[in-house]
Structure formats: structure tokens, C-alpha cells
Amino acid sequence: MTTIRLAACTLALCLIPAAKSMSAQYPERPVRLIVPFAAGSATDSSARIFGMQMASQLGQQMII
């Protein structure tokens, strides 16, 4: 289970530069980030932190 979380976090960090370059192409609606783990888990907390950072960089609302 830890390997999956590490892979998910690594993938998320790798997508930050790509998201910056694609920010002009995003639609005007909120972006949804689906977390396939229980609410309140470490993965959920990480996704919410990631979502706040992405929202500030992209200027779009993130729904976790």
C-alpha cells in the first residue's frame, strides 16, 4: 500500500510543471481530483494540500 501512495505522490509532483504549461487551456469550470482512498487518510490529506497548491497556481477551483 505504501508503494502505491509513493507512486501517486511522485506522479502528482511530476504533473505540476505540465499543469503550469497547460493552465491557459483549462476550461472555466472547476477541476476535479478523485482520490480513491478514505476521507481523512494520509492520501486524502496529501491530495487536499496538492489541490490547494494547484488551485493557486492554475487560478482554477479544485474539487477533491
N, CA, C and O atoms as a Tripos MOL2 file, in Angstrom:
@<TRIPOS>MOLECULE
protein
  256   255    64     0     0
PROTEIN
NO_CHARGES

@<TRIPOS>ATOM
      1 N           0.8180   -1.1850    0.0000 N.3       1 MET1
      2 CA          0.0000    0.0000    0.0000 C.3       1 MET1
      3 C           0.8660    1.2550    0.0000 C.2       1 MET1
      4 O           0.5170    2.2450   -0.6420 O.2       1 MET1
      5 N           1.9780    1.2250    0.7030 N.am      2 THR2
      6 CA          2.8730    2.3740    0.7600 C.3       2 THR2
      7 C           3.4870    2.6580   -0.6020 C.2       2 THR2
      8 O           3.7000    3.8180   -0.9550 O.2       2 THR2
      9 N           3.7710    1.6270   -1.3620 N.am      3 THR3
     10 CA          4.3440    1.8050   -2.6960 C.3       3 THR3
     11 C           3.3730    2.5310   -3.5980 C.2       3 THR3
     12 O           3.7810    3.3710   -4.4000 O.2       3 THR3
     13 N           2.0930    2.2210   -3.4810 N.am      4 ILE4
     14 CA          1.0800    2.8920   -4.3030 C.3       4 ILE4
     15 C           0.9970    4.3630   -3.9330 C.2       4 ILE4
     16 O           0.9020    5.2210   -4.8100 O.2       4 ILE4
     17 N           1.0310    4.6570   -2.6550 N.am      5 ARG5
     18 CA          0.9760    6.0540   -2.2140 C.3       5 ARG5
     19 C           2.2010    6.8230   -2.6850 C.2       5 ARG5
     20 O           2.0860    7.9640   -3.1330 O.2       5 ARG5
     21 N           3.3640    6.2100   -2.5870 N.am      6 LEU6
     22 CA          4.5860    6.8560   -3.0410 C.3       6 LEU6
     23 C           4.5220    7.1180   -4.5390 C.2       6 LEU6
     24 O           4.9190    8.1880   -5.0000 O.2       6 LEU6
     25 N           4.0290    6.1600   -5.2940 N.am      7 ALA7
     26 CA          3.9030    6.3300   -6.7450 C.3       7 ALA7
     27 C           2.9110    7.4410   -7.0740 C.2       7 ALA7
     28 O           3.1510    8.2350   -7.9840 O.2       7 ALA7
     29 N           1.8070    7.5040   -6.3490 N.am      8 ALA8
     30 CA          0.8010    8.5410   -6.5920 C.3       8 ALA8
     31 C           1.3640    9.9270   -6.2940 C.2       8 ALA8
     32 O           1.1320   10.8640   -7.0580 O.2       8 ALA8
     33 N           2.0920   10.0670   -5.2060 N.am      9 CYS9
     34 CA          2.6980   11.3530   -4.8540 C.3       9 CYS9
     35 C           3.7610   11.7540   -5.8640 C.2       9 CYS9
     36 O           3.8540   12.9240   -6.2340 O.2       9 CYS9
     37 N           4.5590   10.7980   -6.3100 N.am     10 THR10
     38 CA          5.5820   11.0810   -7.3090 C.3      10 THR10
     39 C           4.9460   11.5390   -8.6130 C.2      10 THR10
     40 O           5.4100   12.4970   -9.2310 O.2      10 THR10
     41 N           3.8980   10.8660   -9.0280 N.am     11 LEU11
     42 CA          3.1900   11.2470  -10.2470 C.3      11 LEU11
     43 C           2.6060   12.6440  -10.1130 C.2      11 LEU11
     44 O           2.6840   13.4480  -11.0420 O.2      11 LEU11
     45 N           2.0260   12.9280   -8.9680 N.am     12 ALA12
     46 CA          1.4420   14.2410   -8.7490 C.3      12 ALA12
     47 C           2.4970   15.3420   -8.8250 C.2      12 ALA12
     48 O           2.2590   16.3960   -9.4130 O.2      12 ALA12
     49 N           3.6560   15.0970   -8.2320 N.am     13 LEU13
     50 CA          4.7220   16.1000   -8.2730 C.3      13 LEU13
     51 C           5.2770   16.2860   -9.6840 C.2      13 LEU13
     52 O           5.7070   17.3810  -10.0460 O.2      13 LEU13
     53 N           5.2660   15.2280  -10.4690 N.am     14 CYS14
     54 CA          5.7420   15.3260  -11.8530 C.3      14 CYS14
     55 C           4.7650   16.0900  -12.7310 C.2      14 CYS14
     56 O           5.1590   16.6360  -13.7610 O.2      14 CYS14
     57 N           3.5050   16.1350  -12.3440 N.am     15 LEU15
     58 CA          2.4940   16.8000  -13.1570 C.3      15 LEU15
     59 C           2.4190   18.3060  -12.9150 C.2      15 LEU15
     60 O           1.7820   19.0190  -13.6900 O.2      15 LEU15
     61 N           3.0490   18.7960  -11.8700 N.am     16 ILE16
     62 CA          2.9880   20.2310  -11.5750 C.3      16 ILE16
     63 C           3.5400   21.0740  -12.7210 C.2      16 ILE16
     64 O           2.8700   22.0220  -13.1290 O.2      16 ILE16
     65 N           4.7350   20.7810  -13.2700 N.am     17 PRO17
     66 CA          5.2080   21.5950  -14.3930 C.3      17 PRO17
     67 C           4.3020   21.4880  -15.6150 C.2      17 PRO17
     68 O           4.1040   22.4760  -16.3230 O.2      17 PRO17
     69 N           3.7570   20.3220  -15.8670 N.am     18 ALA18
     70 CA          2.8560   20.1610  -17.0110 C.3      18 ALA18
     71 C           1.5840   20.9670  -16.8030 C.2      18 ALA18
     72 O           1.0450   21.5420  -17.7490 O.2      18 ALA18
     73 N           1.1110   21.0100  -15.5800 N.am     19 ALA19
     74 CA         -0.1020   21.7690  -15.2890 C.3      19 ALA19
     75 C           0.1210   23.2630  -15.4700 C.2      19 ALA19
     76 O          -0.7800   23.9750  -15.9120 O.2      19 ALA19
     77 N           1.3090   23.7420  -15.1360 N.am     20 LYS20
     78 CA          1.6140   25.1520  -15.3290 C.3      20 LYS20
     79 C           1.5650   25.5230  -16.8030 C.2      20 LYS20
     80 O           1.0310   26.5730  -17.1610 O.2      20 LYS20
     81 N           2.1200   24.6690  -17.6620 N.am     21 SER21
     82 CA          2.1470   24.9820  -19.0870 C.3      21 SER21
     83 C           0.7780   24.8420  -19.7360 C.2      21 SER21
     84 O           0.5240   25.4530  -20.7740 O.2      21 SER21
     85 N          -0.1030   24.0510  -19.1440 N.am     22 MET22
     86 CA         -1.4230   23.8460  -19.7100 C.3      22 MET22
     87 C          -2.4780   24.7510  -19.0760 C.2      22 MET22
     88 O          -3.6620   24.6120  -19.3830 O.2      22 MET22
     89 N          -2.0860   25.6590  -18.2130 N.am     23 SER23
     90 CA         -3.0580   26.4410  -17.4680 C.3      23 SER23
     91 C          -3.9430   27.2930  -18.3700 C.2      23 SER23
     92 O          -5.0960   27.5450  -18.0200 O.2      23 SER23
     93 N          -3.4550   27.7350  -19.4930 N.am     24 ALA24
     94 CA         -4.2660   28.5390  -20.4030 C.3      24 ALA24
     95 C          -5.2970   27.6900  -21.1280 C.2      24 ALA24
     96 O          -6.2540   28.2370  -21.6760 O.2      24 ALA24
     97 N          -5.1350   26.3760  -21.1500 N.am     25 GLN25
     98 CA         -6.0320   25.5060  -21.8810 C.3      25 GLN25
     99 C          -7.1630   24.9590  -21.0110 C.2      25 GLN25
    100 O          -8.0540   24.2870  -21.5310 O.2      25 GLN25
    101 N          -7.1550   25.2220  -19.7210 N.am     26 TYR26
    102 CA         -8.1890   24.6770  -18.8480 C.3      26 TYR26
    103 C          -9.5160   25.3710  -19.1100 C.2      26 TYR26
    104 O          -9.5420   26.5570  -19.4400 O.2      26 TYR26
    105 N         -10.6050   24.6500  -18.9660 N.am     27 PRO27
    106 CA        -11.9300   25.2740  -19.1200 C.3      27 PRO27
    107 C         -12.2480   26.1830  -17.9380 C.2      27 PRO27
    108 O         -11.4920   26.2480  -16.9680 O.2      27 PRO27
    109 N         -13.3330   26.8580  -18.0270 N.am     28 GLU28
    110 CA        -13.7390   27.8030  -16.9880 C.3      28 GLU28
    111 C         -14.4130   27.1220  -15.8000 C.2      28 GLU28
    112 O         -14.7890   27.8060  -14.8480 O.2      28 GLU28
    113 N         -14.5760   25.8270  -15.8200 N.am     29 ARG29
    114 CA        -15.2380   25.1270  -14.7240 C.3      29 ARG29
    115 C         -14.1950   24.5440  -13.7540 C.2      29 ARG29
    116 O         -13.0220   24.4270  -14.1090 O.2      29 ARG29
    117 N         -14.6130   24.1830  -12.5460 N.am     30 PRO30
    118 CA        -13.6800   23.6210  -11.5550 C.3      30 PRO30
    119 C         -13.0570   22.2950  -12.0210 C.2      30 PRO30
    120 O         -13.6640   21.5430  -12.7840 O.2      30 PRO30
    121 N         -11.8520   22.0310  -11.5510 N.am     31 VAL31
    122 CA        -11.1360   20.8040  -11.8730 C.3      31 VAL31
    123 C         -11.3780   19.8060  -10.7450 C.2      31 VAL31
    124 O         -11.2670   20.1620   -9.5720 O.2      31 VAL31
    125 N         -11.7060   18.5690  -11.0830 N.am     32 ARG32
    126 CA        -11.9710   17.5380  -10.0730 C.3      32 ARG32
    127 C         -10.7640   16.6270   -9.9180 C.2      32 ARG32
    128 O         -10.1910   16.1590  -10.9020 O.2      32 ARG32
    129 N         -10.3930   16.3850   -8.6860 N.am     33 LEU33
    130 CA         -9.3170   15.4590   -8.3600 C.3      33 LEU33
    131 C          -9.9360   14.3340   -7.5400 C.2      33 LEU33
    132 O         -10.3870   14.5520   -6.4150 O.2      33 LEU33
    133 N          -9.9580   13.1350   -8.1060 N.am     34 ILE34
    134 CA        -10.5880   11.9970   -7.4460 C.3      34 ILE34
    135 C          -9.5270   11.2130   -6.6850 C.2      34 ILE34
    136 O          -8.5300   10.7770   -7.2600 O.2      34 ILE34
    137 N          -9.7510   11.0390   -5.3910 N.am     35 VAL35
    138 CA         -8.8290   10.3060   -4.5260 C.3      35 VAL35
    139 C          -9.5090    8.9860   -4.1420 C.2      35 VAL35
    140 O         -10.5280    9.0020   -3.4510 O.2      35 VAL35
    141 N          -8.9660    7.8560   -4.5740 N.am     36 PRO36
    142 CA         -9.6300    6.5720   -4.3260 C.3      36 PRO36
    143 C          -9.3350    5.9640   -2.9530 C.2      36 PRO36
    144 O          -9.2670    4.7430   -2.8160 O.2      36 PRO36
    145 N          -9.1620    6.8010   -1.9520 N.am     37 PHE37
    146 CA         -8.9080    6.3330   -0.5900 C.3      37 PHE37
    147 C          -9.8990    6.9950    0.3560 C.2      37 PHE37
    148 O         -10.5760    7.9490   -0.0260 O.2      37 PHE37
    149 N          -9.9900    6.5050    1.5700 N.am     38 ALA38
    150 CA        -10.9520    7.0110    2.5500 C.3      38 ALA38
    151 C         -10.6620    8.4570    2.9350 C.2      38 ALA38
    152 O          -9.5120    8.8960    2.9730 O.2      38 ALA38
    153 N         -11.7350    9.1760    3.2190 N.am     39 ALA39
    154 CA        -11.5980   10.5590    3.6780 C.3      39 ALA39
    155 C         -10.8690   10.5770    5.0170 C.2      39 ALA39
    156 O         -11.1080    9.7270    5.8750 O.2      39 ALA39
    157 N          -9.9880   11.5430    5.1870 N.am     40 GLY40
    158 CA         -9.2370   11.6600    6.4290 C.3      40 GLY40
    159 C          -7.9520   10.8620    6.4550 C.2      40 GLY40
    160 O          -7.1900   10.9540    7.4170 O.2      40 GLY40
    161 N          -7.6900   10.0680    5.4020 N.am     41 SER41
    162 CA         -6.4580    9.2860    5.3670 C.3      41 SER41
    163 C          -5.2930   10.1960    4.9780 C.2      41 SER41
    164 O          -5.4880   11.3510    4.6000 O.2      41 SER41
    165 N          -4.0950    9.6590    5.0780 N.am     42 ALA42
    166 CA         -2.9030   10.4370    4.7050 C.3      42 ALA42
    167 C          -2.9340   10.8050    3.2250 C.2      42 ALA42
    168 O          -2.5070   11.8950    2.8450 O.2      42 ALA42
    169 N          -3.4330    9.9090    2.3990 N.am     43 THR43
    170 CA         -3.5240   10.1870    0.9690 C.3      43 THR43
    171 C          -4.5170   11.3070    0.7000 C.2      43 THR43
    172 O          -4.2590   12.1740   -0.1350 O.2      43 THR43
    173 N          -5.6400   11.2970    1.3920 N.am     44 ASP44
    174 CA         -6.6480   12.3430    1.2390 C.3      44 ASP44
    175 C          -6.0760   13.6920    1.6680 C.2      44 ASP44
    176 O          -6.2710   14.6980    0.9860 O.2      44 ASP44
    177 N          -5.3760   13.7110    2.7880 N.am     45 SER45
    178 CA         -4.7710   14.9550    3.2700 C.3      45 SER45
    179 C          -3.7390   15.4750    2.2780 C.2      45 SER45
    180 O          -3.6770   16.6770    2.0200 O.2      45 SER45
    181 N          -2.9290   14.5770    1.7200 N.am     46 SER46
    182 CA         -1.9320   14.9770    0.7240 C.3      46 SER46
    183 C          -2.6060   15.5230   -0.5250 C.2      46 SER46
    184 O          -2.1490   16.5120   -1.0990 O.2      46 SER46
    185 N          -3.6820   14.8900   -0.9450 N.am     47 ALA47
    186 CA         -4.4020   15.3530   -2.1320 C.3      47 ALA47
    187 C          -4.9990   16.7320   -1.9060 C.2      47 ALA47
    188 O          -5.0160   17.5590   -2.8180 O.2      47 ALA47
    189 N          -5.4850   16.9860   -0.7030 N.am     48 ARG48
    190 CA         -6.0550   18.3090   -0.4150 C.3      48 ARG48
    191 C          -4.9770   19.3910   -0.4160 C.2      48 ARG48
    192 O          -5.2110   20.4990   -0.8980 O.2      48 ARG48
    193 N          -3.8140   19.0790    0.1140 N.am     49 ILE49
    194 CA         -2.6970   20.0330    0.0760 C.3      49 ILE49
    195 C          -2.2660   20.2680   -1.3600 C.2      49 ILE49
    196 O          -2.0440   21.4050   -1.7760 O.2      49 ILE49
    197 N          -2.1490   19.1840   -2.1100 N.am     50 PHE50
    198 CA         -1.8000   19.2710   -3.5290 C.3      50 PHE50
    199 C          -2.8390   20.0980   -4.2780 C.2      50 PHE50
    200 O          -2.4860   20.9320   -5.1110 O.2      50 PHE50
    201 N          -4.1140   19.8730   -3.9860 N.am     51 GLY51
    202 CA         -5.1890   20.6050   -4.6510 C.3      51 GLY51
    203 C          -5.1500   22.0940   -4.3650 C.2      51 GLY51
    204 O          -5.4140   22.9030   -5.2540 O.2      51 GLY51
    205 N          -4.8230   22.4680   -3.1290 N.am     52 MET52
    206 CA         -4.7170   23.8890   -2.8000 C.3      52 MET52
    207 C          -3.5800   24.5380   -3.5700 C.2      52 MET52
    208 O          -3.7210   25.6560   -4.0650 O.2      52 MET52
    209 N          -2.4460   23.8380   -3.6760 N.am     53 GLN53
    210 CA         -1.3130   24.3770   -4.4180 C.3      53 GLN53
    211 C          -1.6470   24.5190   -5.9090 C.2      53 GLN53
    212 O          -1.3300   25.5300   -6.5350 O.2      53 GLN53
    213 N          -2.2930   23.4870   -6.4620 N.am     54 MET54
    214 CA         -2.6630   23.5330   -7.8760 C.3      54 MET54
    215 C          -3.6710   24.6460   -8.1380 C.2      54 MET54
    216 O          -3.5800   25.3330   -9.1560 O.2      54 MET54
    217 N          -4.6210   24.8300   -7.2430 N.am     55 ALA55
    218 CA         -5.6280   25.8720   -7.4190 C.3      55 ALA55
    219 C          -4.9890   27.2490   -7.4460 C.2      55 ALA55
    220 O          -5.3770   28.0960   -8.2510 O.2      55 ALA55
    221 N          -4.0230   27.4820   -6.5840 N.am     56 SER56
    222 CA         -3.3660   28.7890   -6.5620 C.3      56 SER56
    223 C          -2.4920   28.9970   -7.7990 C.2      56 SER56
    224 O          -2.3950   30.1190   -8.2960 O.2      56 SER56
    225 N          -1.8640   27.9530   -8.2980 N.am     57 GLN57
    226 CA         -1.0140   28.0900   -9.4770 C.3      57 GLN57
    227 C          -1.8130   28.2080  -10.7680 C.2      57 GLN57
    228 O          -1.4320   28.9440  -11.6780 O.2      57 GLN57
    229 N          -2.9250   27.4800  -10.8430 N.am     58 LEU58
    230 CA         -3.7260   27.4810  -12.0650 C.3      58 LEU58
    231 C          -4.7960   28.5700  -12.0980 C.2      58 LEU58
    232 O          -5.2810   28.9430  -13.1660 O.2      58 LEU58
    233 N          -5.1490   29.0630  -10.9450 N.am     59 GLY59
    234 CA         -6.2250   30.0430  -10.8960 C.3      59 GLY59
    235 C          -7.5840   29.3950  -11.1180 C.2      59 GLY59
    236 O          -8.5310   30.0760  -11.5130 O.2      59 GLY59
    237 N          -7.6960   28.1100  -10.8760 N.am     60 GLN60
    238 CA         -8.9420   27.3600  -11.0380 C.3      60 GLN60
    239 C          -9.3170   26.7540   -9.6900 C.2      60 GLN60
    240 O          -8.4520   26.4740   -8.8600 O.2      60 GLN60
    241 N         -10.6130   26.5580   -9.4860 N.am     61 GLN61
    242 CA        -11.0680   25.8810   -8.2800 C.3      61 GLN61
    243 C         -10.8250   24.3910   -8.4210 C.2      61 GLN61
    244 O         -11.0780   23.8200   -9.4810 O.2      61 GLN61
    245 N         -10.3320   23.7470   -7.3550 N.am     62 MET62
    246 CA        -10.1130   22.3020   -7.3440 C.3      62 MET62
    247 C         -11.1290   21.6580   -6.4230 C.2      62 MET62
    248 O         -11.3160   22.1090   -5.2930 O.2      62 MET62
    249 N         -11.7870   20.6100   -6.8920 N.am     63 ILE63
    250 CA        -12.7260   19.8470   -6.0900 C.3      63 ILE63
    251 C         -12.0720   18.5090   -5.7950 C.2      63 ILE63
    252 O         -11.7590   17.7520   -6.7140 O.2      63 ILE63
    253 N         -11.8620   18.2100   -4.5120 N.am     64 ILE64
    254 CA        -11.2200   16.9590   -4.1180 C.3      64 ILE64
    255 C         -12.3060   15.9720   -3.7280 C.2      64 ILE64
    256 O         -12.0040   14.8370   -3.3570 O.2      64 ILE64
@<TRIPOS>BOND
     1     1     2 1
     2     2     3 1
     3     3     4 2
     4     3     5 am
     5     5     6 1
     6     6     7 1
     7     7     8 2
     8     7     9 am
     9     9    10 1
    10    10    11 1
    11    11    12 2
    12    11    13 am
    13    13    14 1
    14    14    15 1
    15    15    16 2
    16    15    17 am
    17    17    18 1
    18    18    19 1
    19    19    20 2
    20    19    21 am
    21    21    22 1
    22    22    23 1
    23    23    24 2
    24    23    25 am
    25    25    26 1
    26    26    27 1
    27    27    28 2
    28    27    29 am
    29    29    30 1
    30    30    31 1
    31    31    32 2
    32    31    33 am
    33    33    34 1
    34    34    35 1
    35    35    36 2
    36    35    37 am
    37    37    38 1
    38    38    39 1
    39    39    40 2
    40    39    41 am
    41    41    42 1
    42    42    43 1
    43    43    44 2
    44    43    45 am
    45    45    46 1
    46    46    47 1
    47    47    48 2
    48    47    49 am
    49    49    50 1
    50    50    51 1
    51    51    52 2
    52    51    53 am
    53    53    54 1
    54    54    55 1
    55    55    56 2
    56    55    57 am
    57    57    58 1
    58    58    59 1
    59    59    60 2
    60    59    61 am
    61    61    62 1
    62    62    63 1
    63    63    64 2
    64    63    65 am
    65    65    66 1
    66    66    67 1
    67    67    68 2
    68    67    69 am
    69    69    70 1
    70    70    71 1
    71    71    72 2
    72    71    73 am
    73    73    74 1
    74    74    75 1
    75    75    76 2
    76    75    77 am
    77    77    78 1
    78    78    79 1
    79    79    80 2
    80    79    81 am
    81    81    82 1
    82    82    83 1
    83    83    84 2
    84    83    85 am
    85    85    86 1
    86    86    87 1
    87    87    88 2
    88    87    89 am
    89    89    90 1
    90    90    91 1
    91    91    92 2
    92    91    93 am
    93    93    94 1
    94    94    95 1
    95    95    96 2
    96    95    97 am
    97    97    98 1
    98    98    99 1
    99    99   100 2
   100    99   101 am
   101   101   102 1
   102   102   103 1
   103   103   104 2
   104   103   105 am
   105   105   106 1
   106   106   107 1
   107   107   108 2
   108   107   109 am
   109   109   110 1
   110   110   111 1
   111   111   112 2
   112   111   113 am
   113   113   114 1
   114   114   115 1
   115   115   116 2
   116   115   117 am
   117   117   118 1
   118   118   119 1
   119   119   120 2
   120   119   121 am
   121   121   122 1
   122   122   123 1
   123   123   124 2
   124   123   125 am
   125   125   126 1
   126   126   127 1
   127   127   128 2
   128   127   129 am
   129   129   130 1
   130   130   131 1
   131   131   132 2
   132   131   133 am
   133   133   134 1
   134   134   135 1
   135   135   136 2
   136   135   137 am
   137   137   138 1
   138   138   139 1
   139   139   140 2
   140   139   141 am
   141   141   142 1
   142   142   143 1
   143   143   144 2
   144   143   145 am
   145   145   146 1
   146   146   147 1
   147   147   148 2
   148   147   149 am
   149   149   150 1
   150   150   151 1
   151   151   152 2
   152   151   153 am
   153   153   154 1
   154   154   155 1
   155   155   156 2
   156   155   157 am
   157   157   158 1
   158   158   159 1
   159   159   160 2
   160   159   161 am
   161   161   162 1
   162   162   163 1
   163   163   164 2
   164   163   165 am
   165   165   166 1
   166   166   167 1
   167   167   168 2
   168   167   169 am
   169   169   170 1
   170   170   171 1
   171   171   172 2
   172   171   173 am
   173   173   174 1
   174   174   175 1
   175   175   176 2
   176   175   177 am
   177   177   178 1
   178   178   179 1
   179   179   180 2
   180   179   181 am
   181   181   182 1
   182   182   183 1
   183   183   184 2
   184   183   185 am
   185   185   186 1
   186   186   187 1
   187   187   188 2
   188   187   189 am
   189   189   190 1
   190   190   191 1
   191   191   192 2
   192   191   193 am
   193   193   194 1
   194   194   195 1
   195   195   196 2
   196   195   197 am
   197   197   198 1
   198   198   199 1
   199   199   200 2
   200   199   201 am
   201   201   202 1
   202   202   203 1
   203   203   204 2
   204   203   205 am
   205   205   206 1
   206   206   207 1
   207   207   208 2
   208   207   209 am
   209   209   210 1
   210   210   211 1
   211   211   212 2
   212   211   213 am
   213   213   214 1
   214   214   215 1
   215   215   216 2
   216   215   217 am
   217   217   218 1
   218   218   219 1
   219   219   220 2
   220   219   221 am
   221   221   222 1
   222   222   223 1
   223   223   224 2
   224   223   225 am
   225   225   226 1
   226   226   227 1
   227   227   228 2
   228   227   229 am
   229   229   230 1
   230   230   231 1
   231   231   232 2
   232   231   233 am
   233   233   234 1
   234   234   235 1
   235   235   236 2
   236   235   237 am
   237   237   238 1
   238   238   239 1
   239   239   240 2
   240   239   241 am
   241   241   242 1
   242   242   243 1
   243   243   244 2
   244   243   245 am
   245   245   246 1
   246   246   247 1
   247   247   248 2
   248   247   249 am
   249   249   250 1
   250   250   251 1
   251   251   252 2
   252   251   253 am
   253   253   254 1
   254   254   255 1
   255   255   256 2
@<TRIPOS>SUBSTRUCTURE
     1 MET1         2 RESIDUE 1 A MET
     2 THR2         6 RESIDUE 1 A THR
     3 THR3        10 RESIDUE 1 A THR
     4 ILE4        14 RESIDUE 1 A ILE
     5 ARG5        18 RESIDUE 1 A ARG
     6 LEU6        22 RESIDUE 1 A LEU
     7 ALA7        26 RESIDUE 1 A ALA
     8 ALA8        30 RESIDUE 1 A ALA
     9 CYS9        34 RESIDUE 1 A CYS
    10 THR10       38 RESIDUE 1 A THR
    11 LEU11       42 RESIDUE 1 A LEU
    12 ALA12       46 RESIDUE 1 A ALA
    13 LEU13       50 RESIDUE 1 A LEU
    14 CYS14       54 RESIDUE 1 A CYS
    15 LEU15       58 RESIDUE 1 A LEU
    16 ILE16       62 RESIDUE 1 A ILE
    17 PRO17       66 RESIDUE 1 A PRO
    18 ALA18       70 RESIDUE 1 A ALA
    19 ALA19       74 RESIDUE 1 A ALA
    20 LYS20       78 RESIDUE 1 A LYS
    21 SER21       82 RESIDUE 1 A SER
    22 MET22       86 RESIDUE 1 A MET
    23 SER23       90 RESIDUE 1 A SER
    24 ALA24       94 RESIDUE 1 A ALA
    25 GLN25       98 RESIDUE 1 A GLN
    26 TYR26      102 RESIDUE 1 A TYR
    27 PRO27      106 RESIDUE 1 A PRO
    28 GLU28      110 RESIDUE 1 A GLU
    29 ARG29      114 RESIDUE 1 A ARG
    30 PRO30      118 RESIDUE 1 A PRO
    31 VAL31      122 RESIDUE 1 A VAL
    32 ARG32      126 RESIDUE 1 A ARG
    33 LEU33      130 RESIDUE 1 A LEU
    34 ILE34      134 RESIDUE 1 A ILE
    35 VAL35      138 RESIDUE 1 A VAL
    36 PRO36      142 RESIDUE 1 A PRO
    37 PHE37      146 RESIDUE 1 A PHE
    38 ALA38      150 RESIDUE 1 A ALA
    39 ALA39      154 RESIDUE 1 A ALA
    40 GLY40      158 RESIDUE 1 A GLY
    41 SER41      162 RESIDUE 1 A SER
    42 ALA42      166 RESIDUE 1 A ALA
    43 THR43      170 RESIDUE 1 A THR
    44 ASP44      174 RESIDUE 1 A ASP
    45 SER45      178 RESIDUE 1 A SER
    46 SER46      182 RESIDUE 1 A SER
    47 ALA47      186 RESIDUE 1 A ALA
    48 ARG48      190 RESIDUE 1 A ARG
    49 ILE49      194 RESIDUE 1 A ILE
    50 PHE50      198 RESIDUE 1 A PHE
    51 GLY51      202 RESIDUE 1 A GLY
    52 MET52      206 RESIDUE 1 A MET
    53 GLN53      210 RESIDUE 1 A GLN
    54 MET54      214 RESIDUE 1 A MET
    55 ALA55      218 RESIDUE 1 A ALA
    56 SER56      222 RESIDUE 1 A SER
    57 GLN57      226 RESIDUE 1 A GLN
    58 LEU58      230 RESIDUE 1 A LEU
    59 GLY59      234 RESIDUE 1 A GLY
    60 GLN60      238 RESIDUE 1 A GLN
    61 GLN61      242 RESIDUE 1 A GLN
    62 MET62      246 RESIDUE 1 A MET
    63 ILE63      250 RESIDUE 1 A ILE
    64 ILE64      254 RESIDUE 1 A ILE
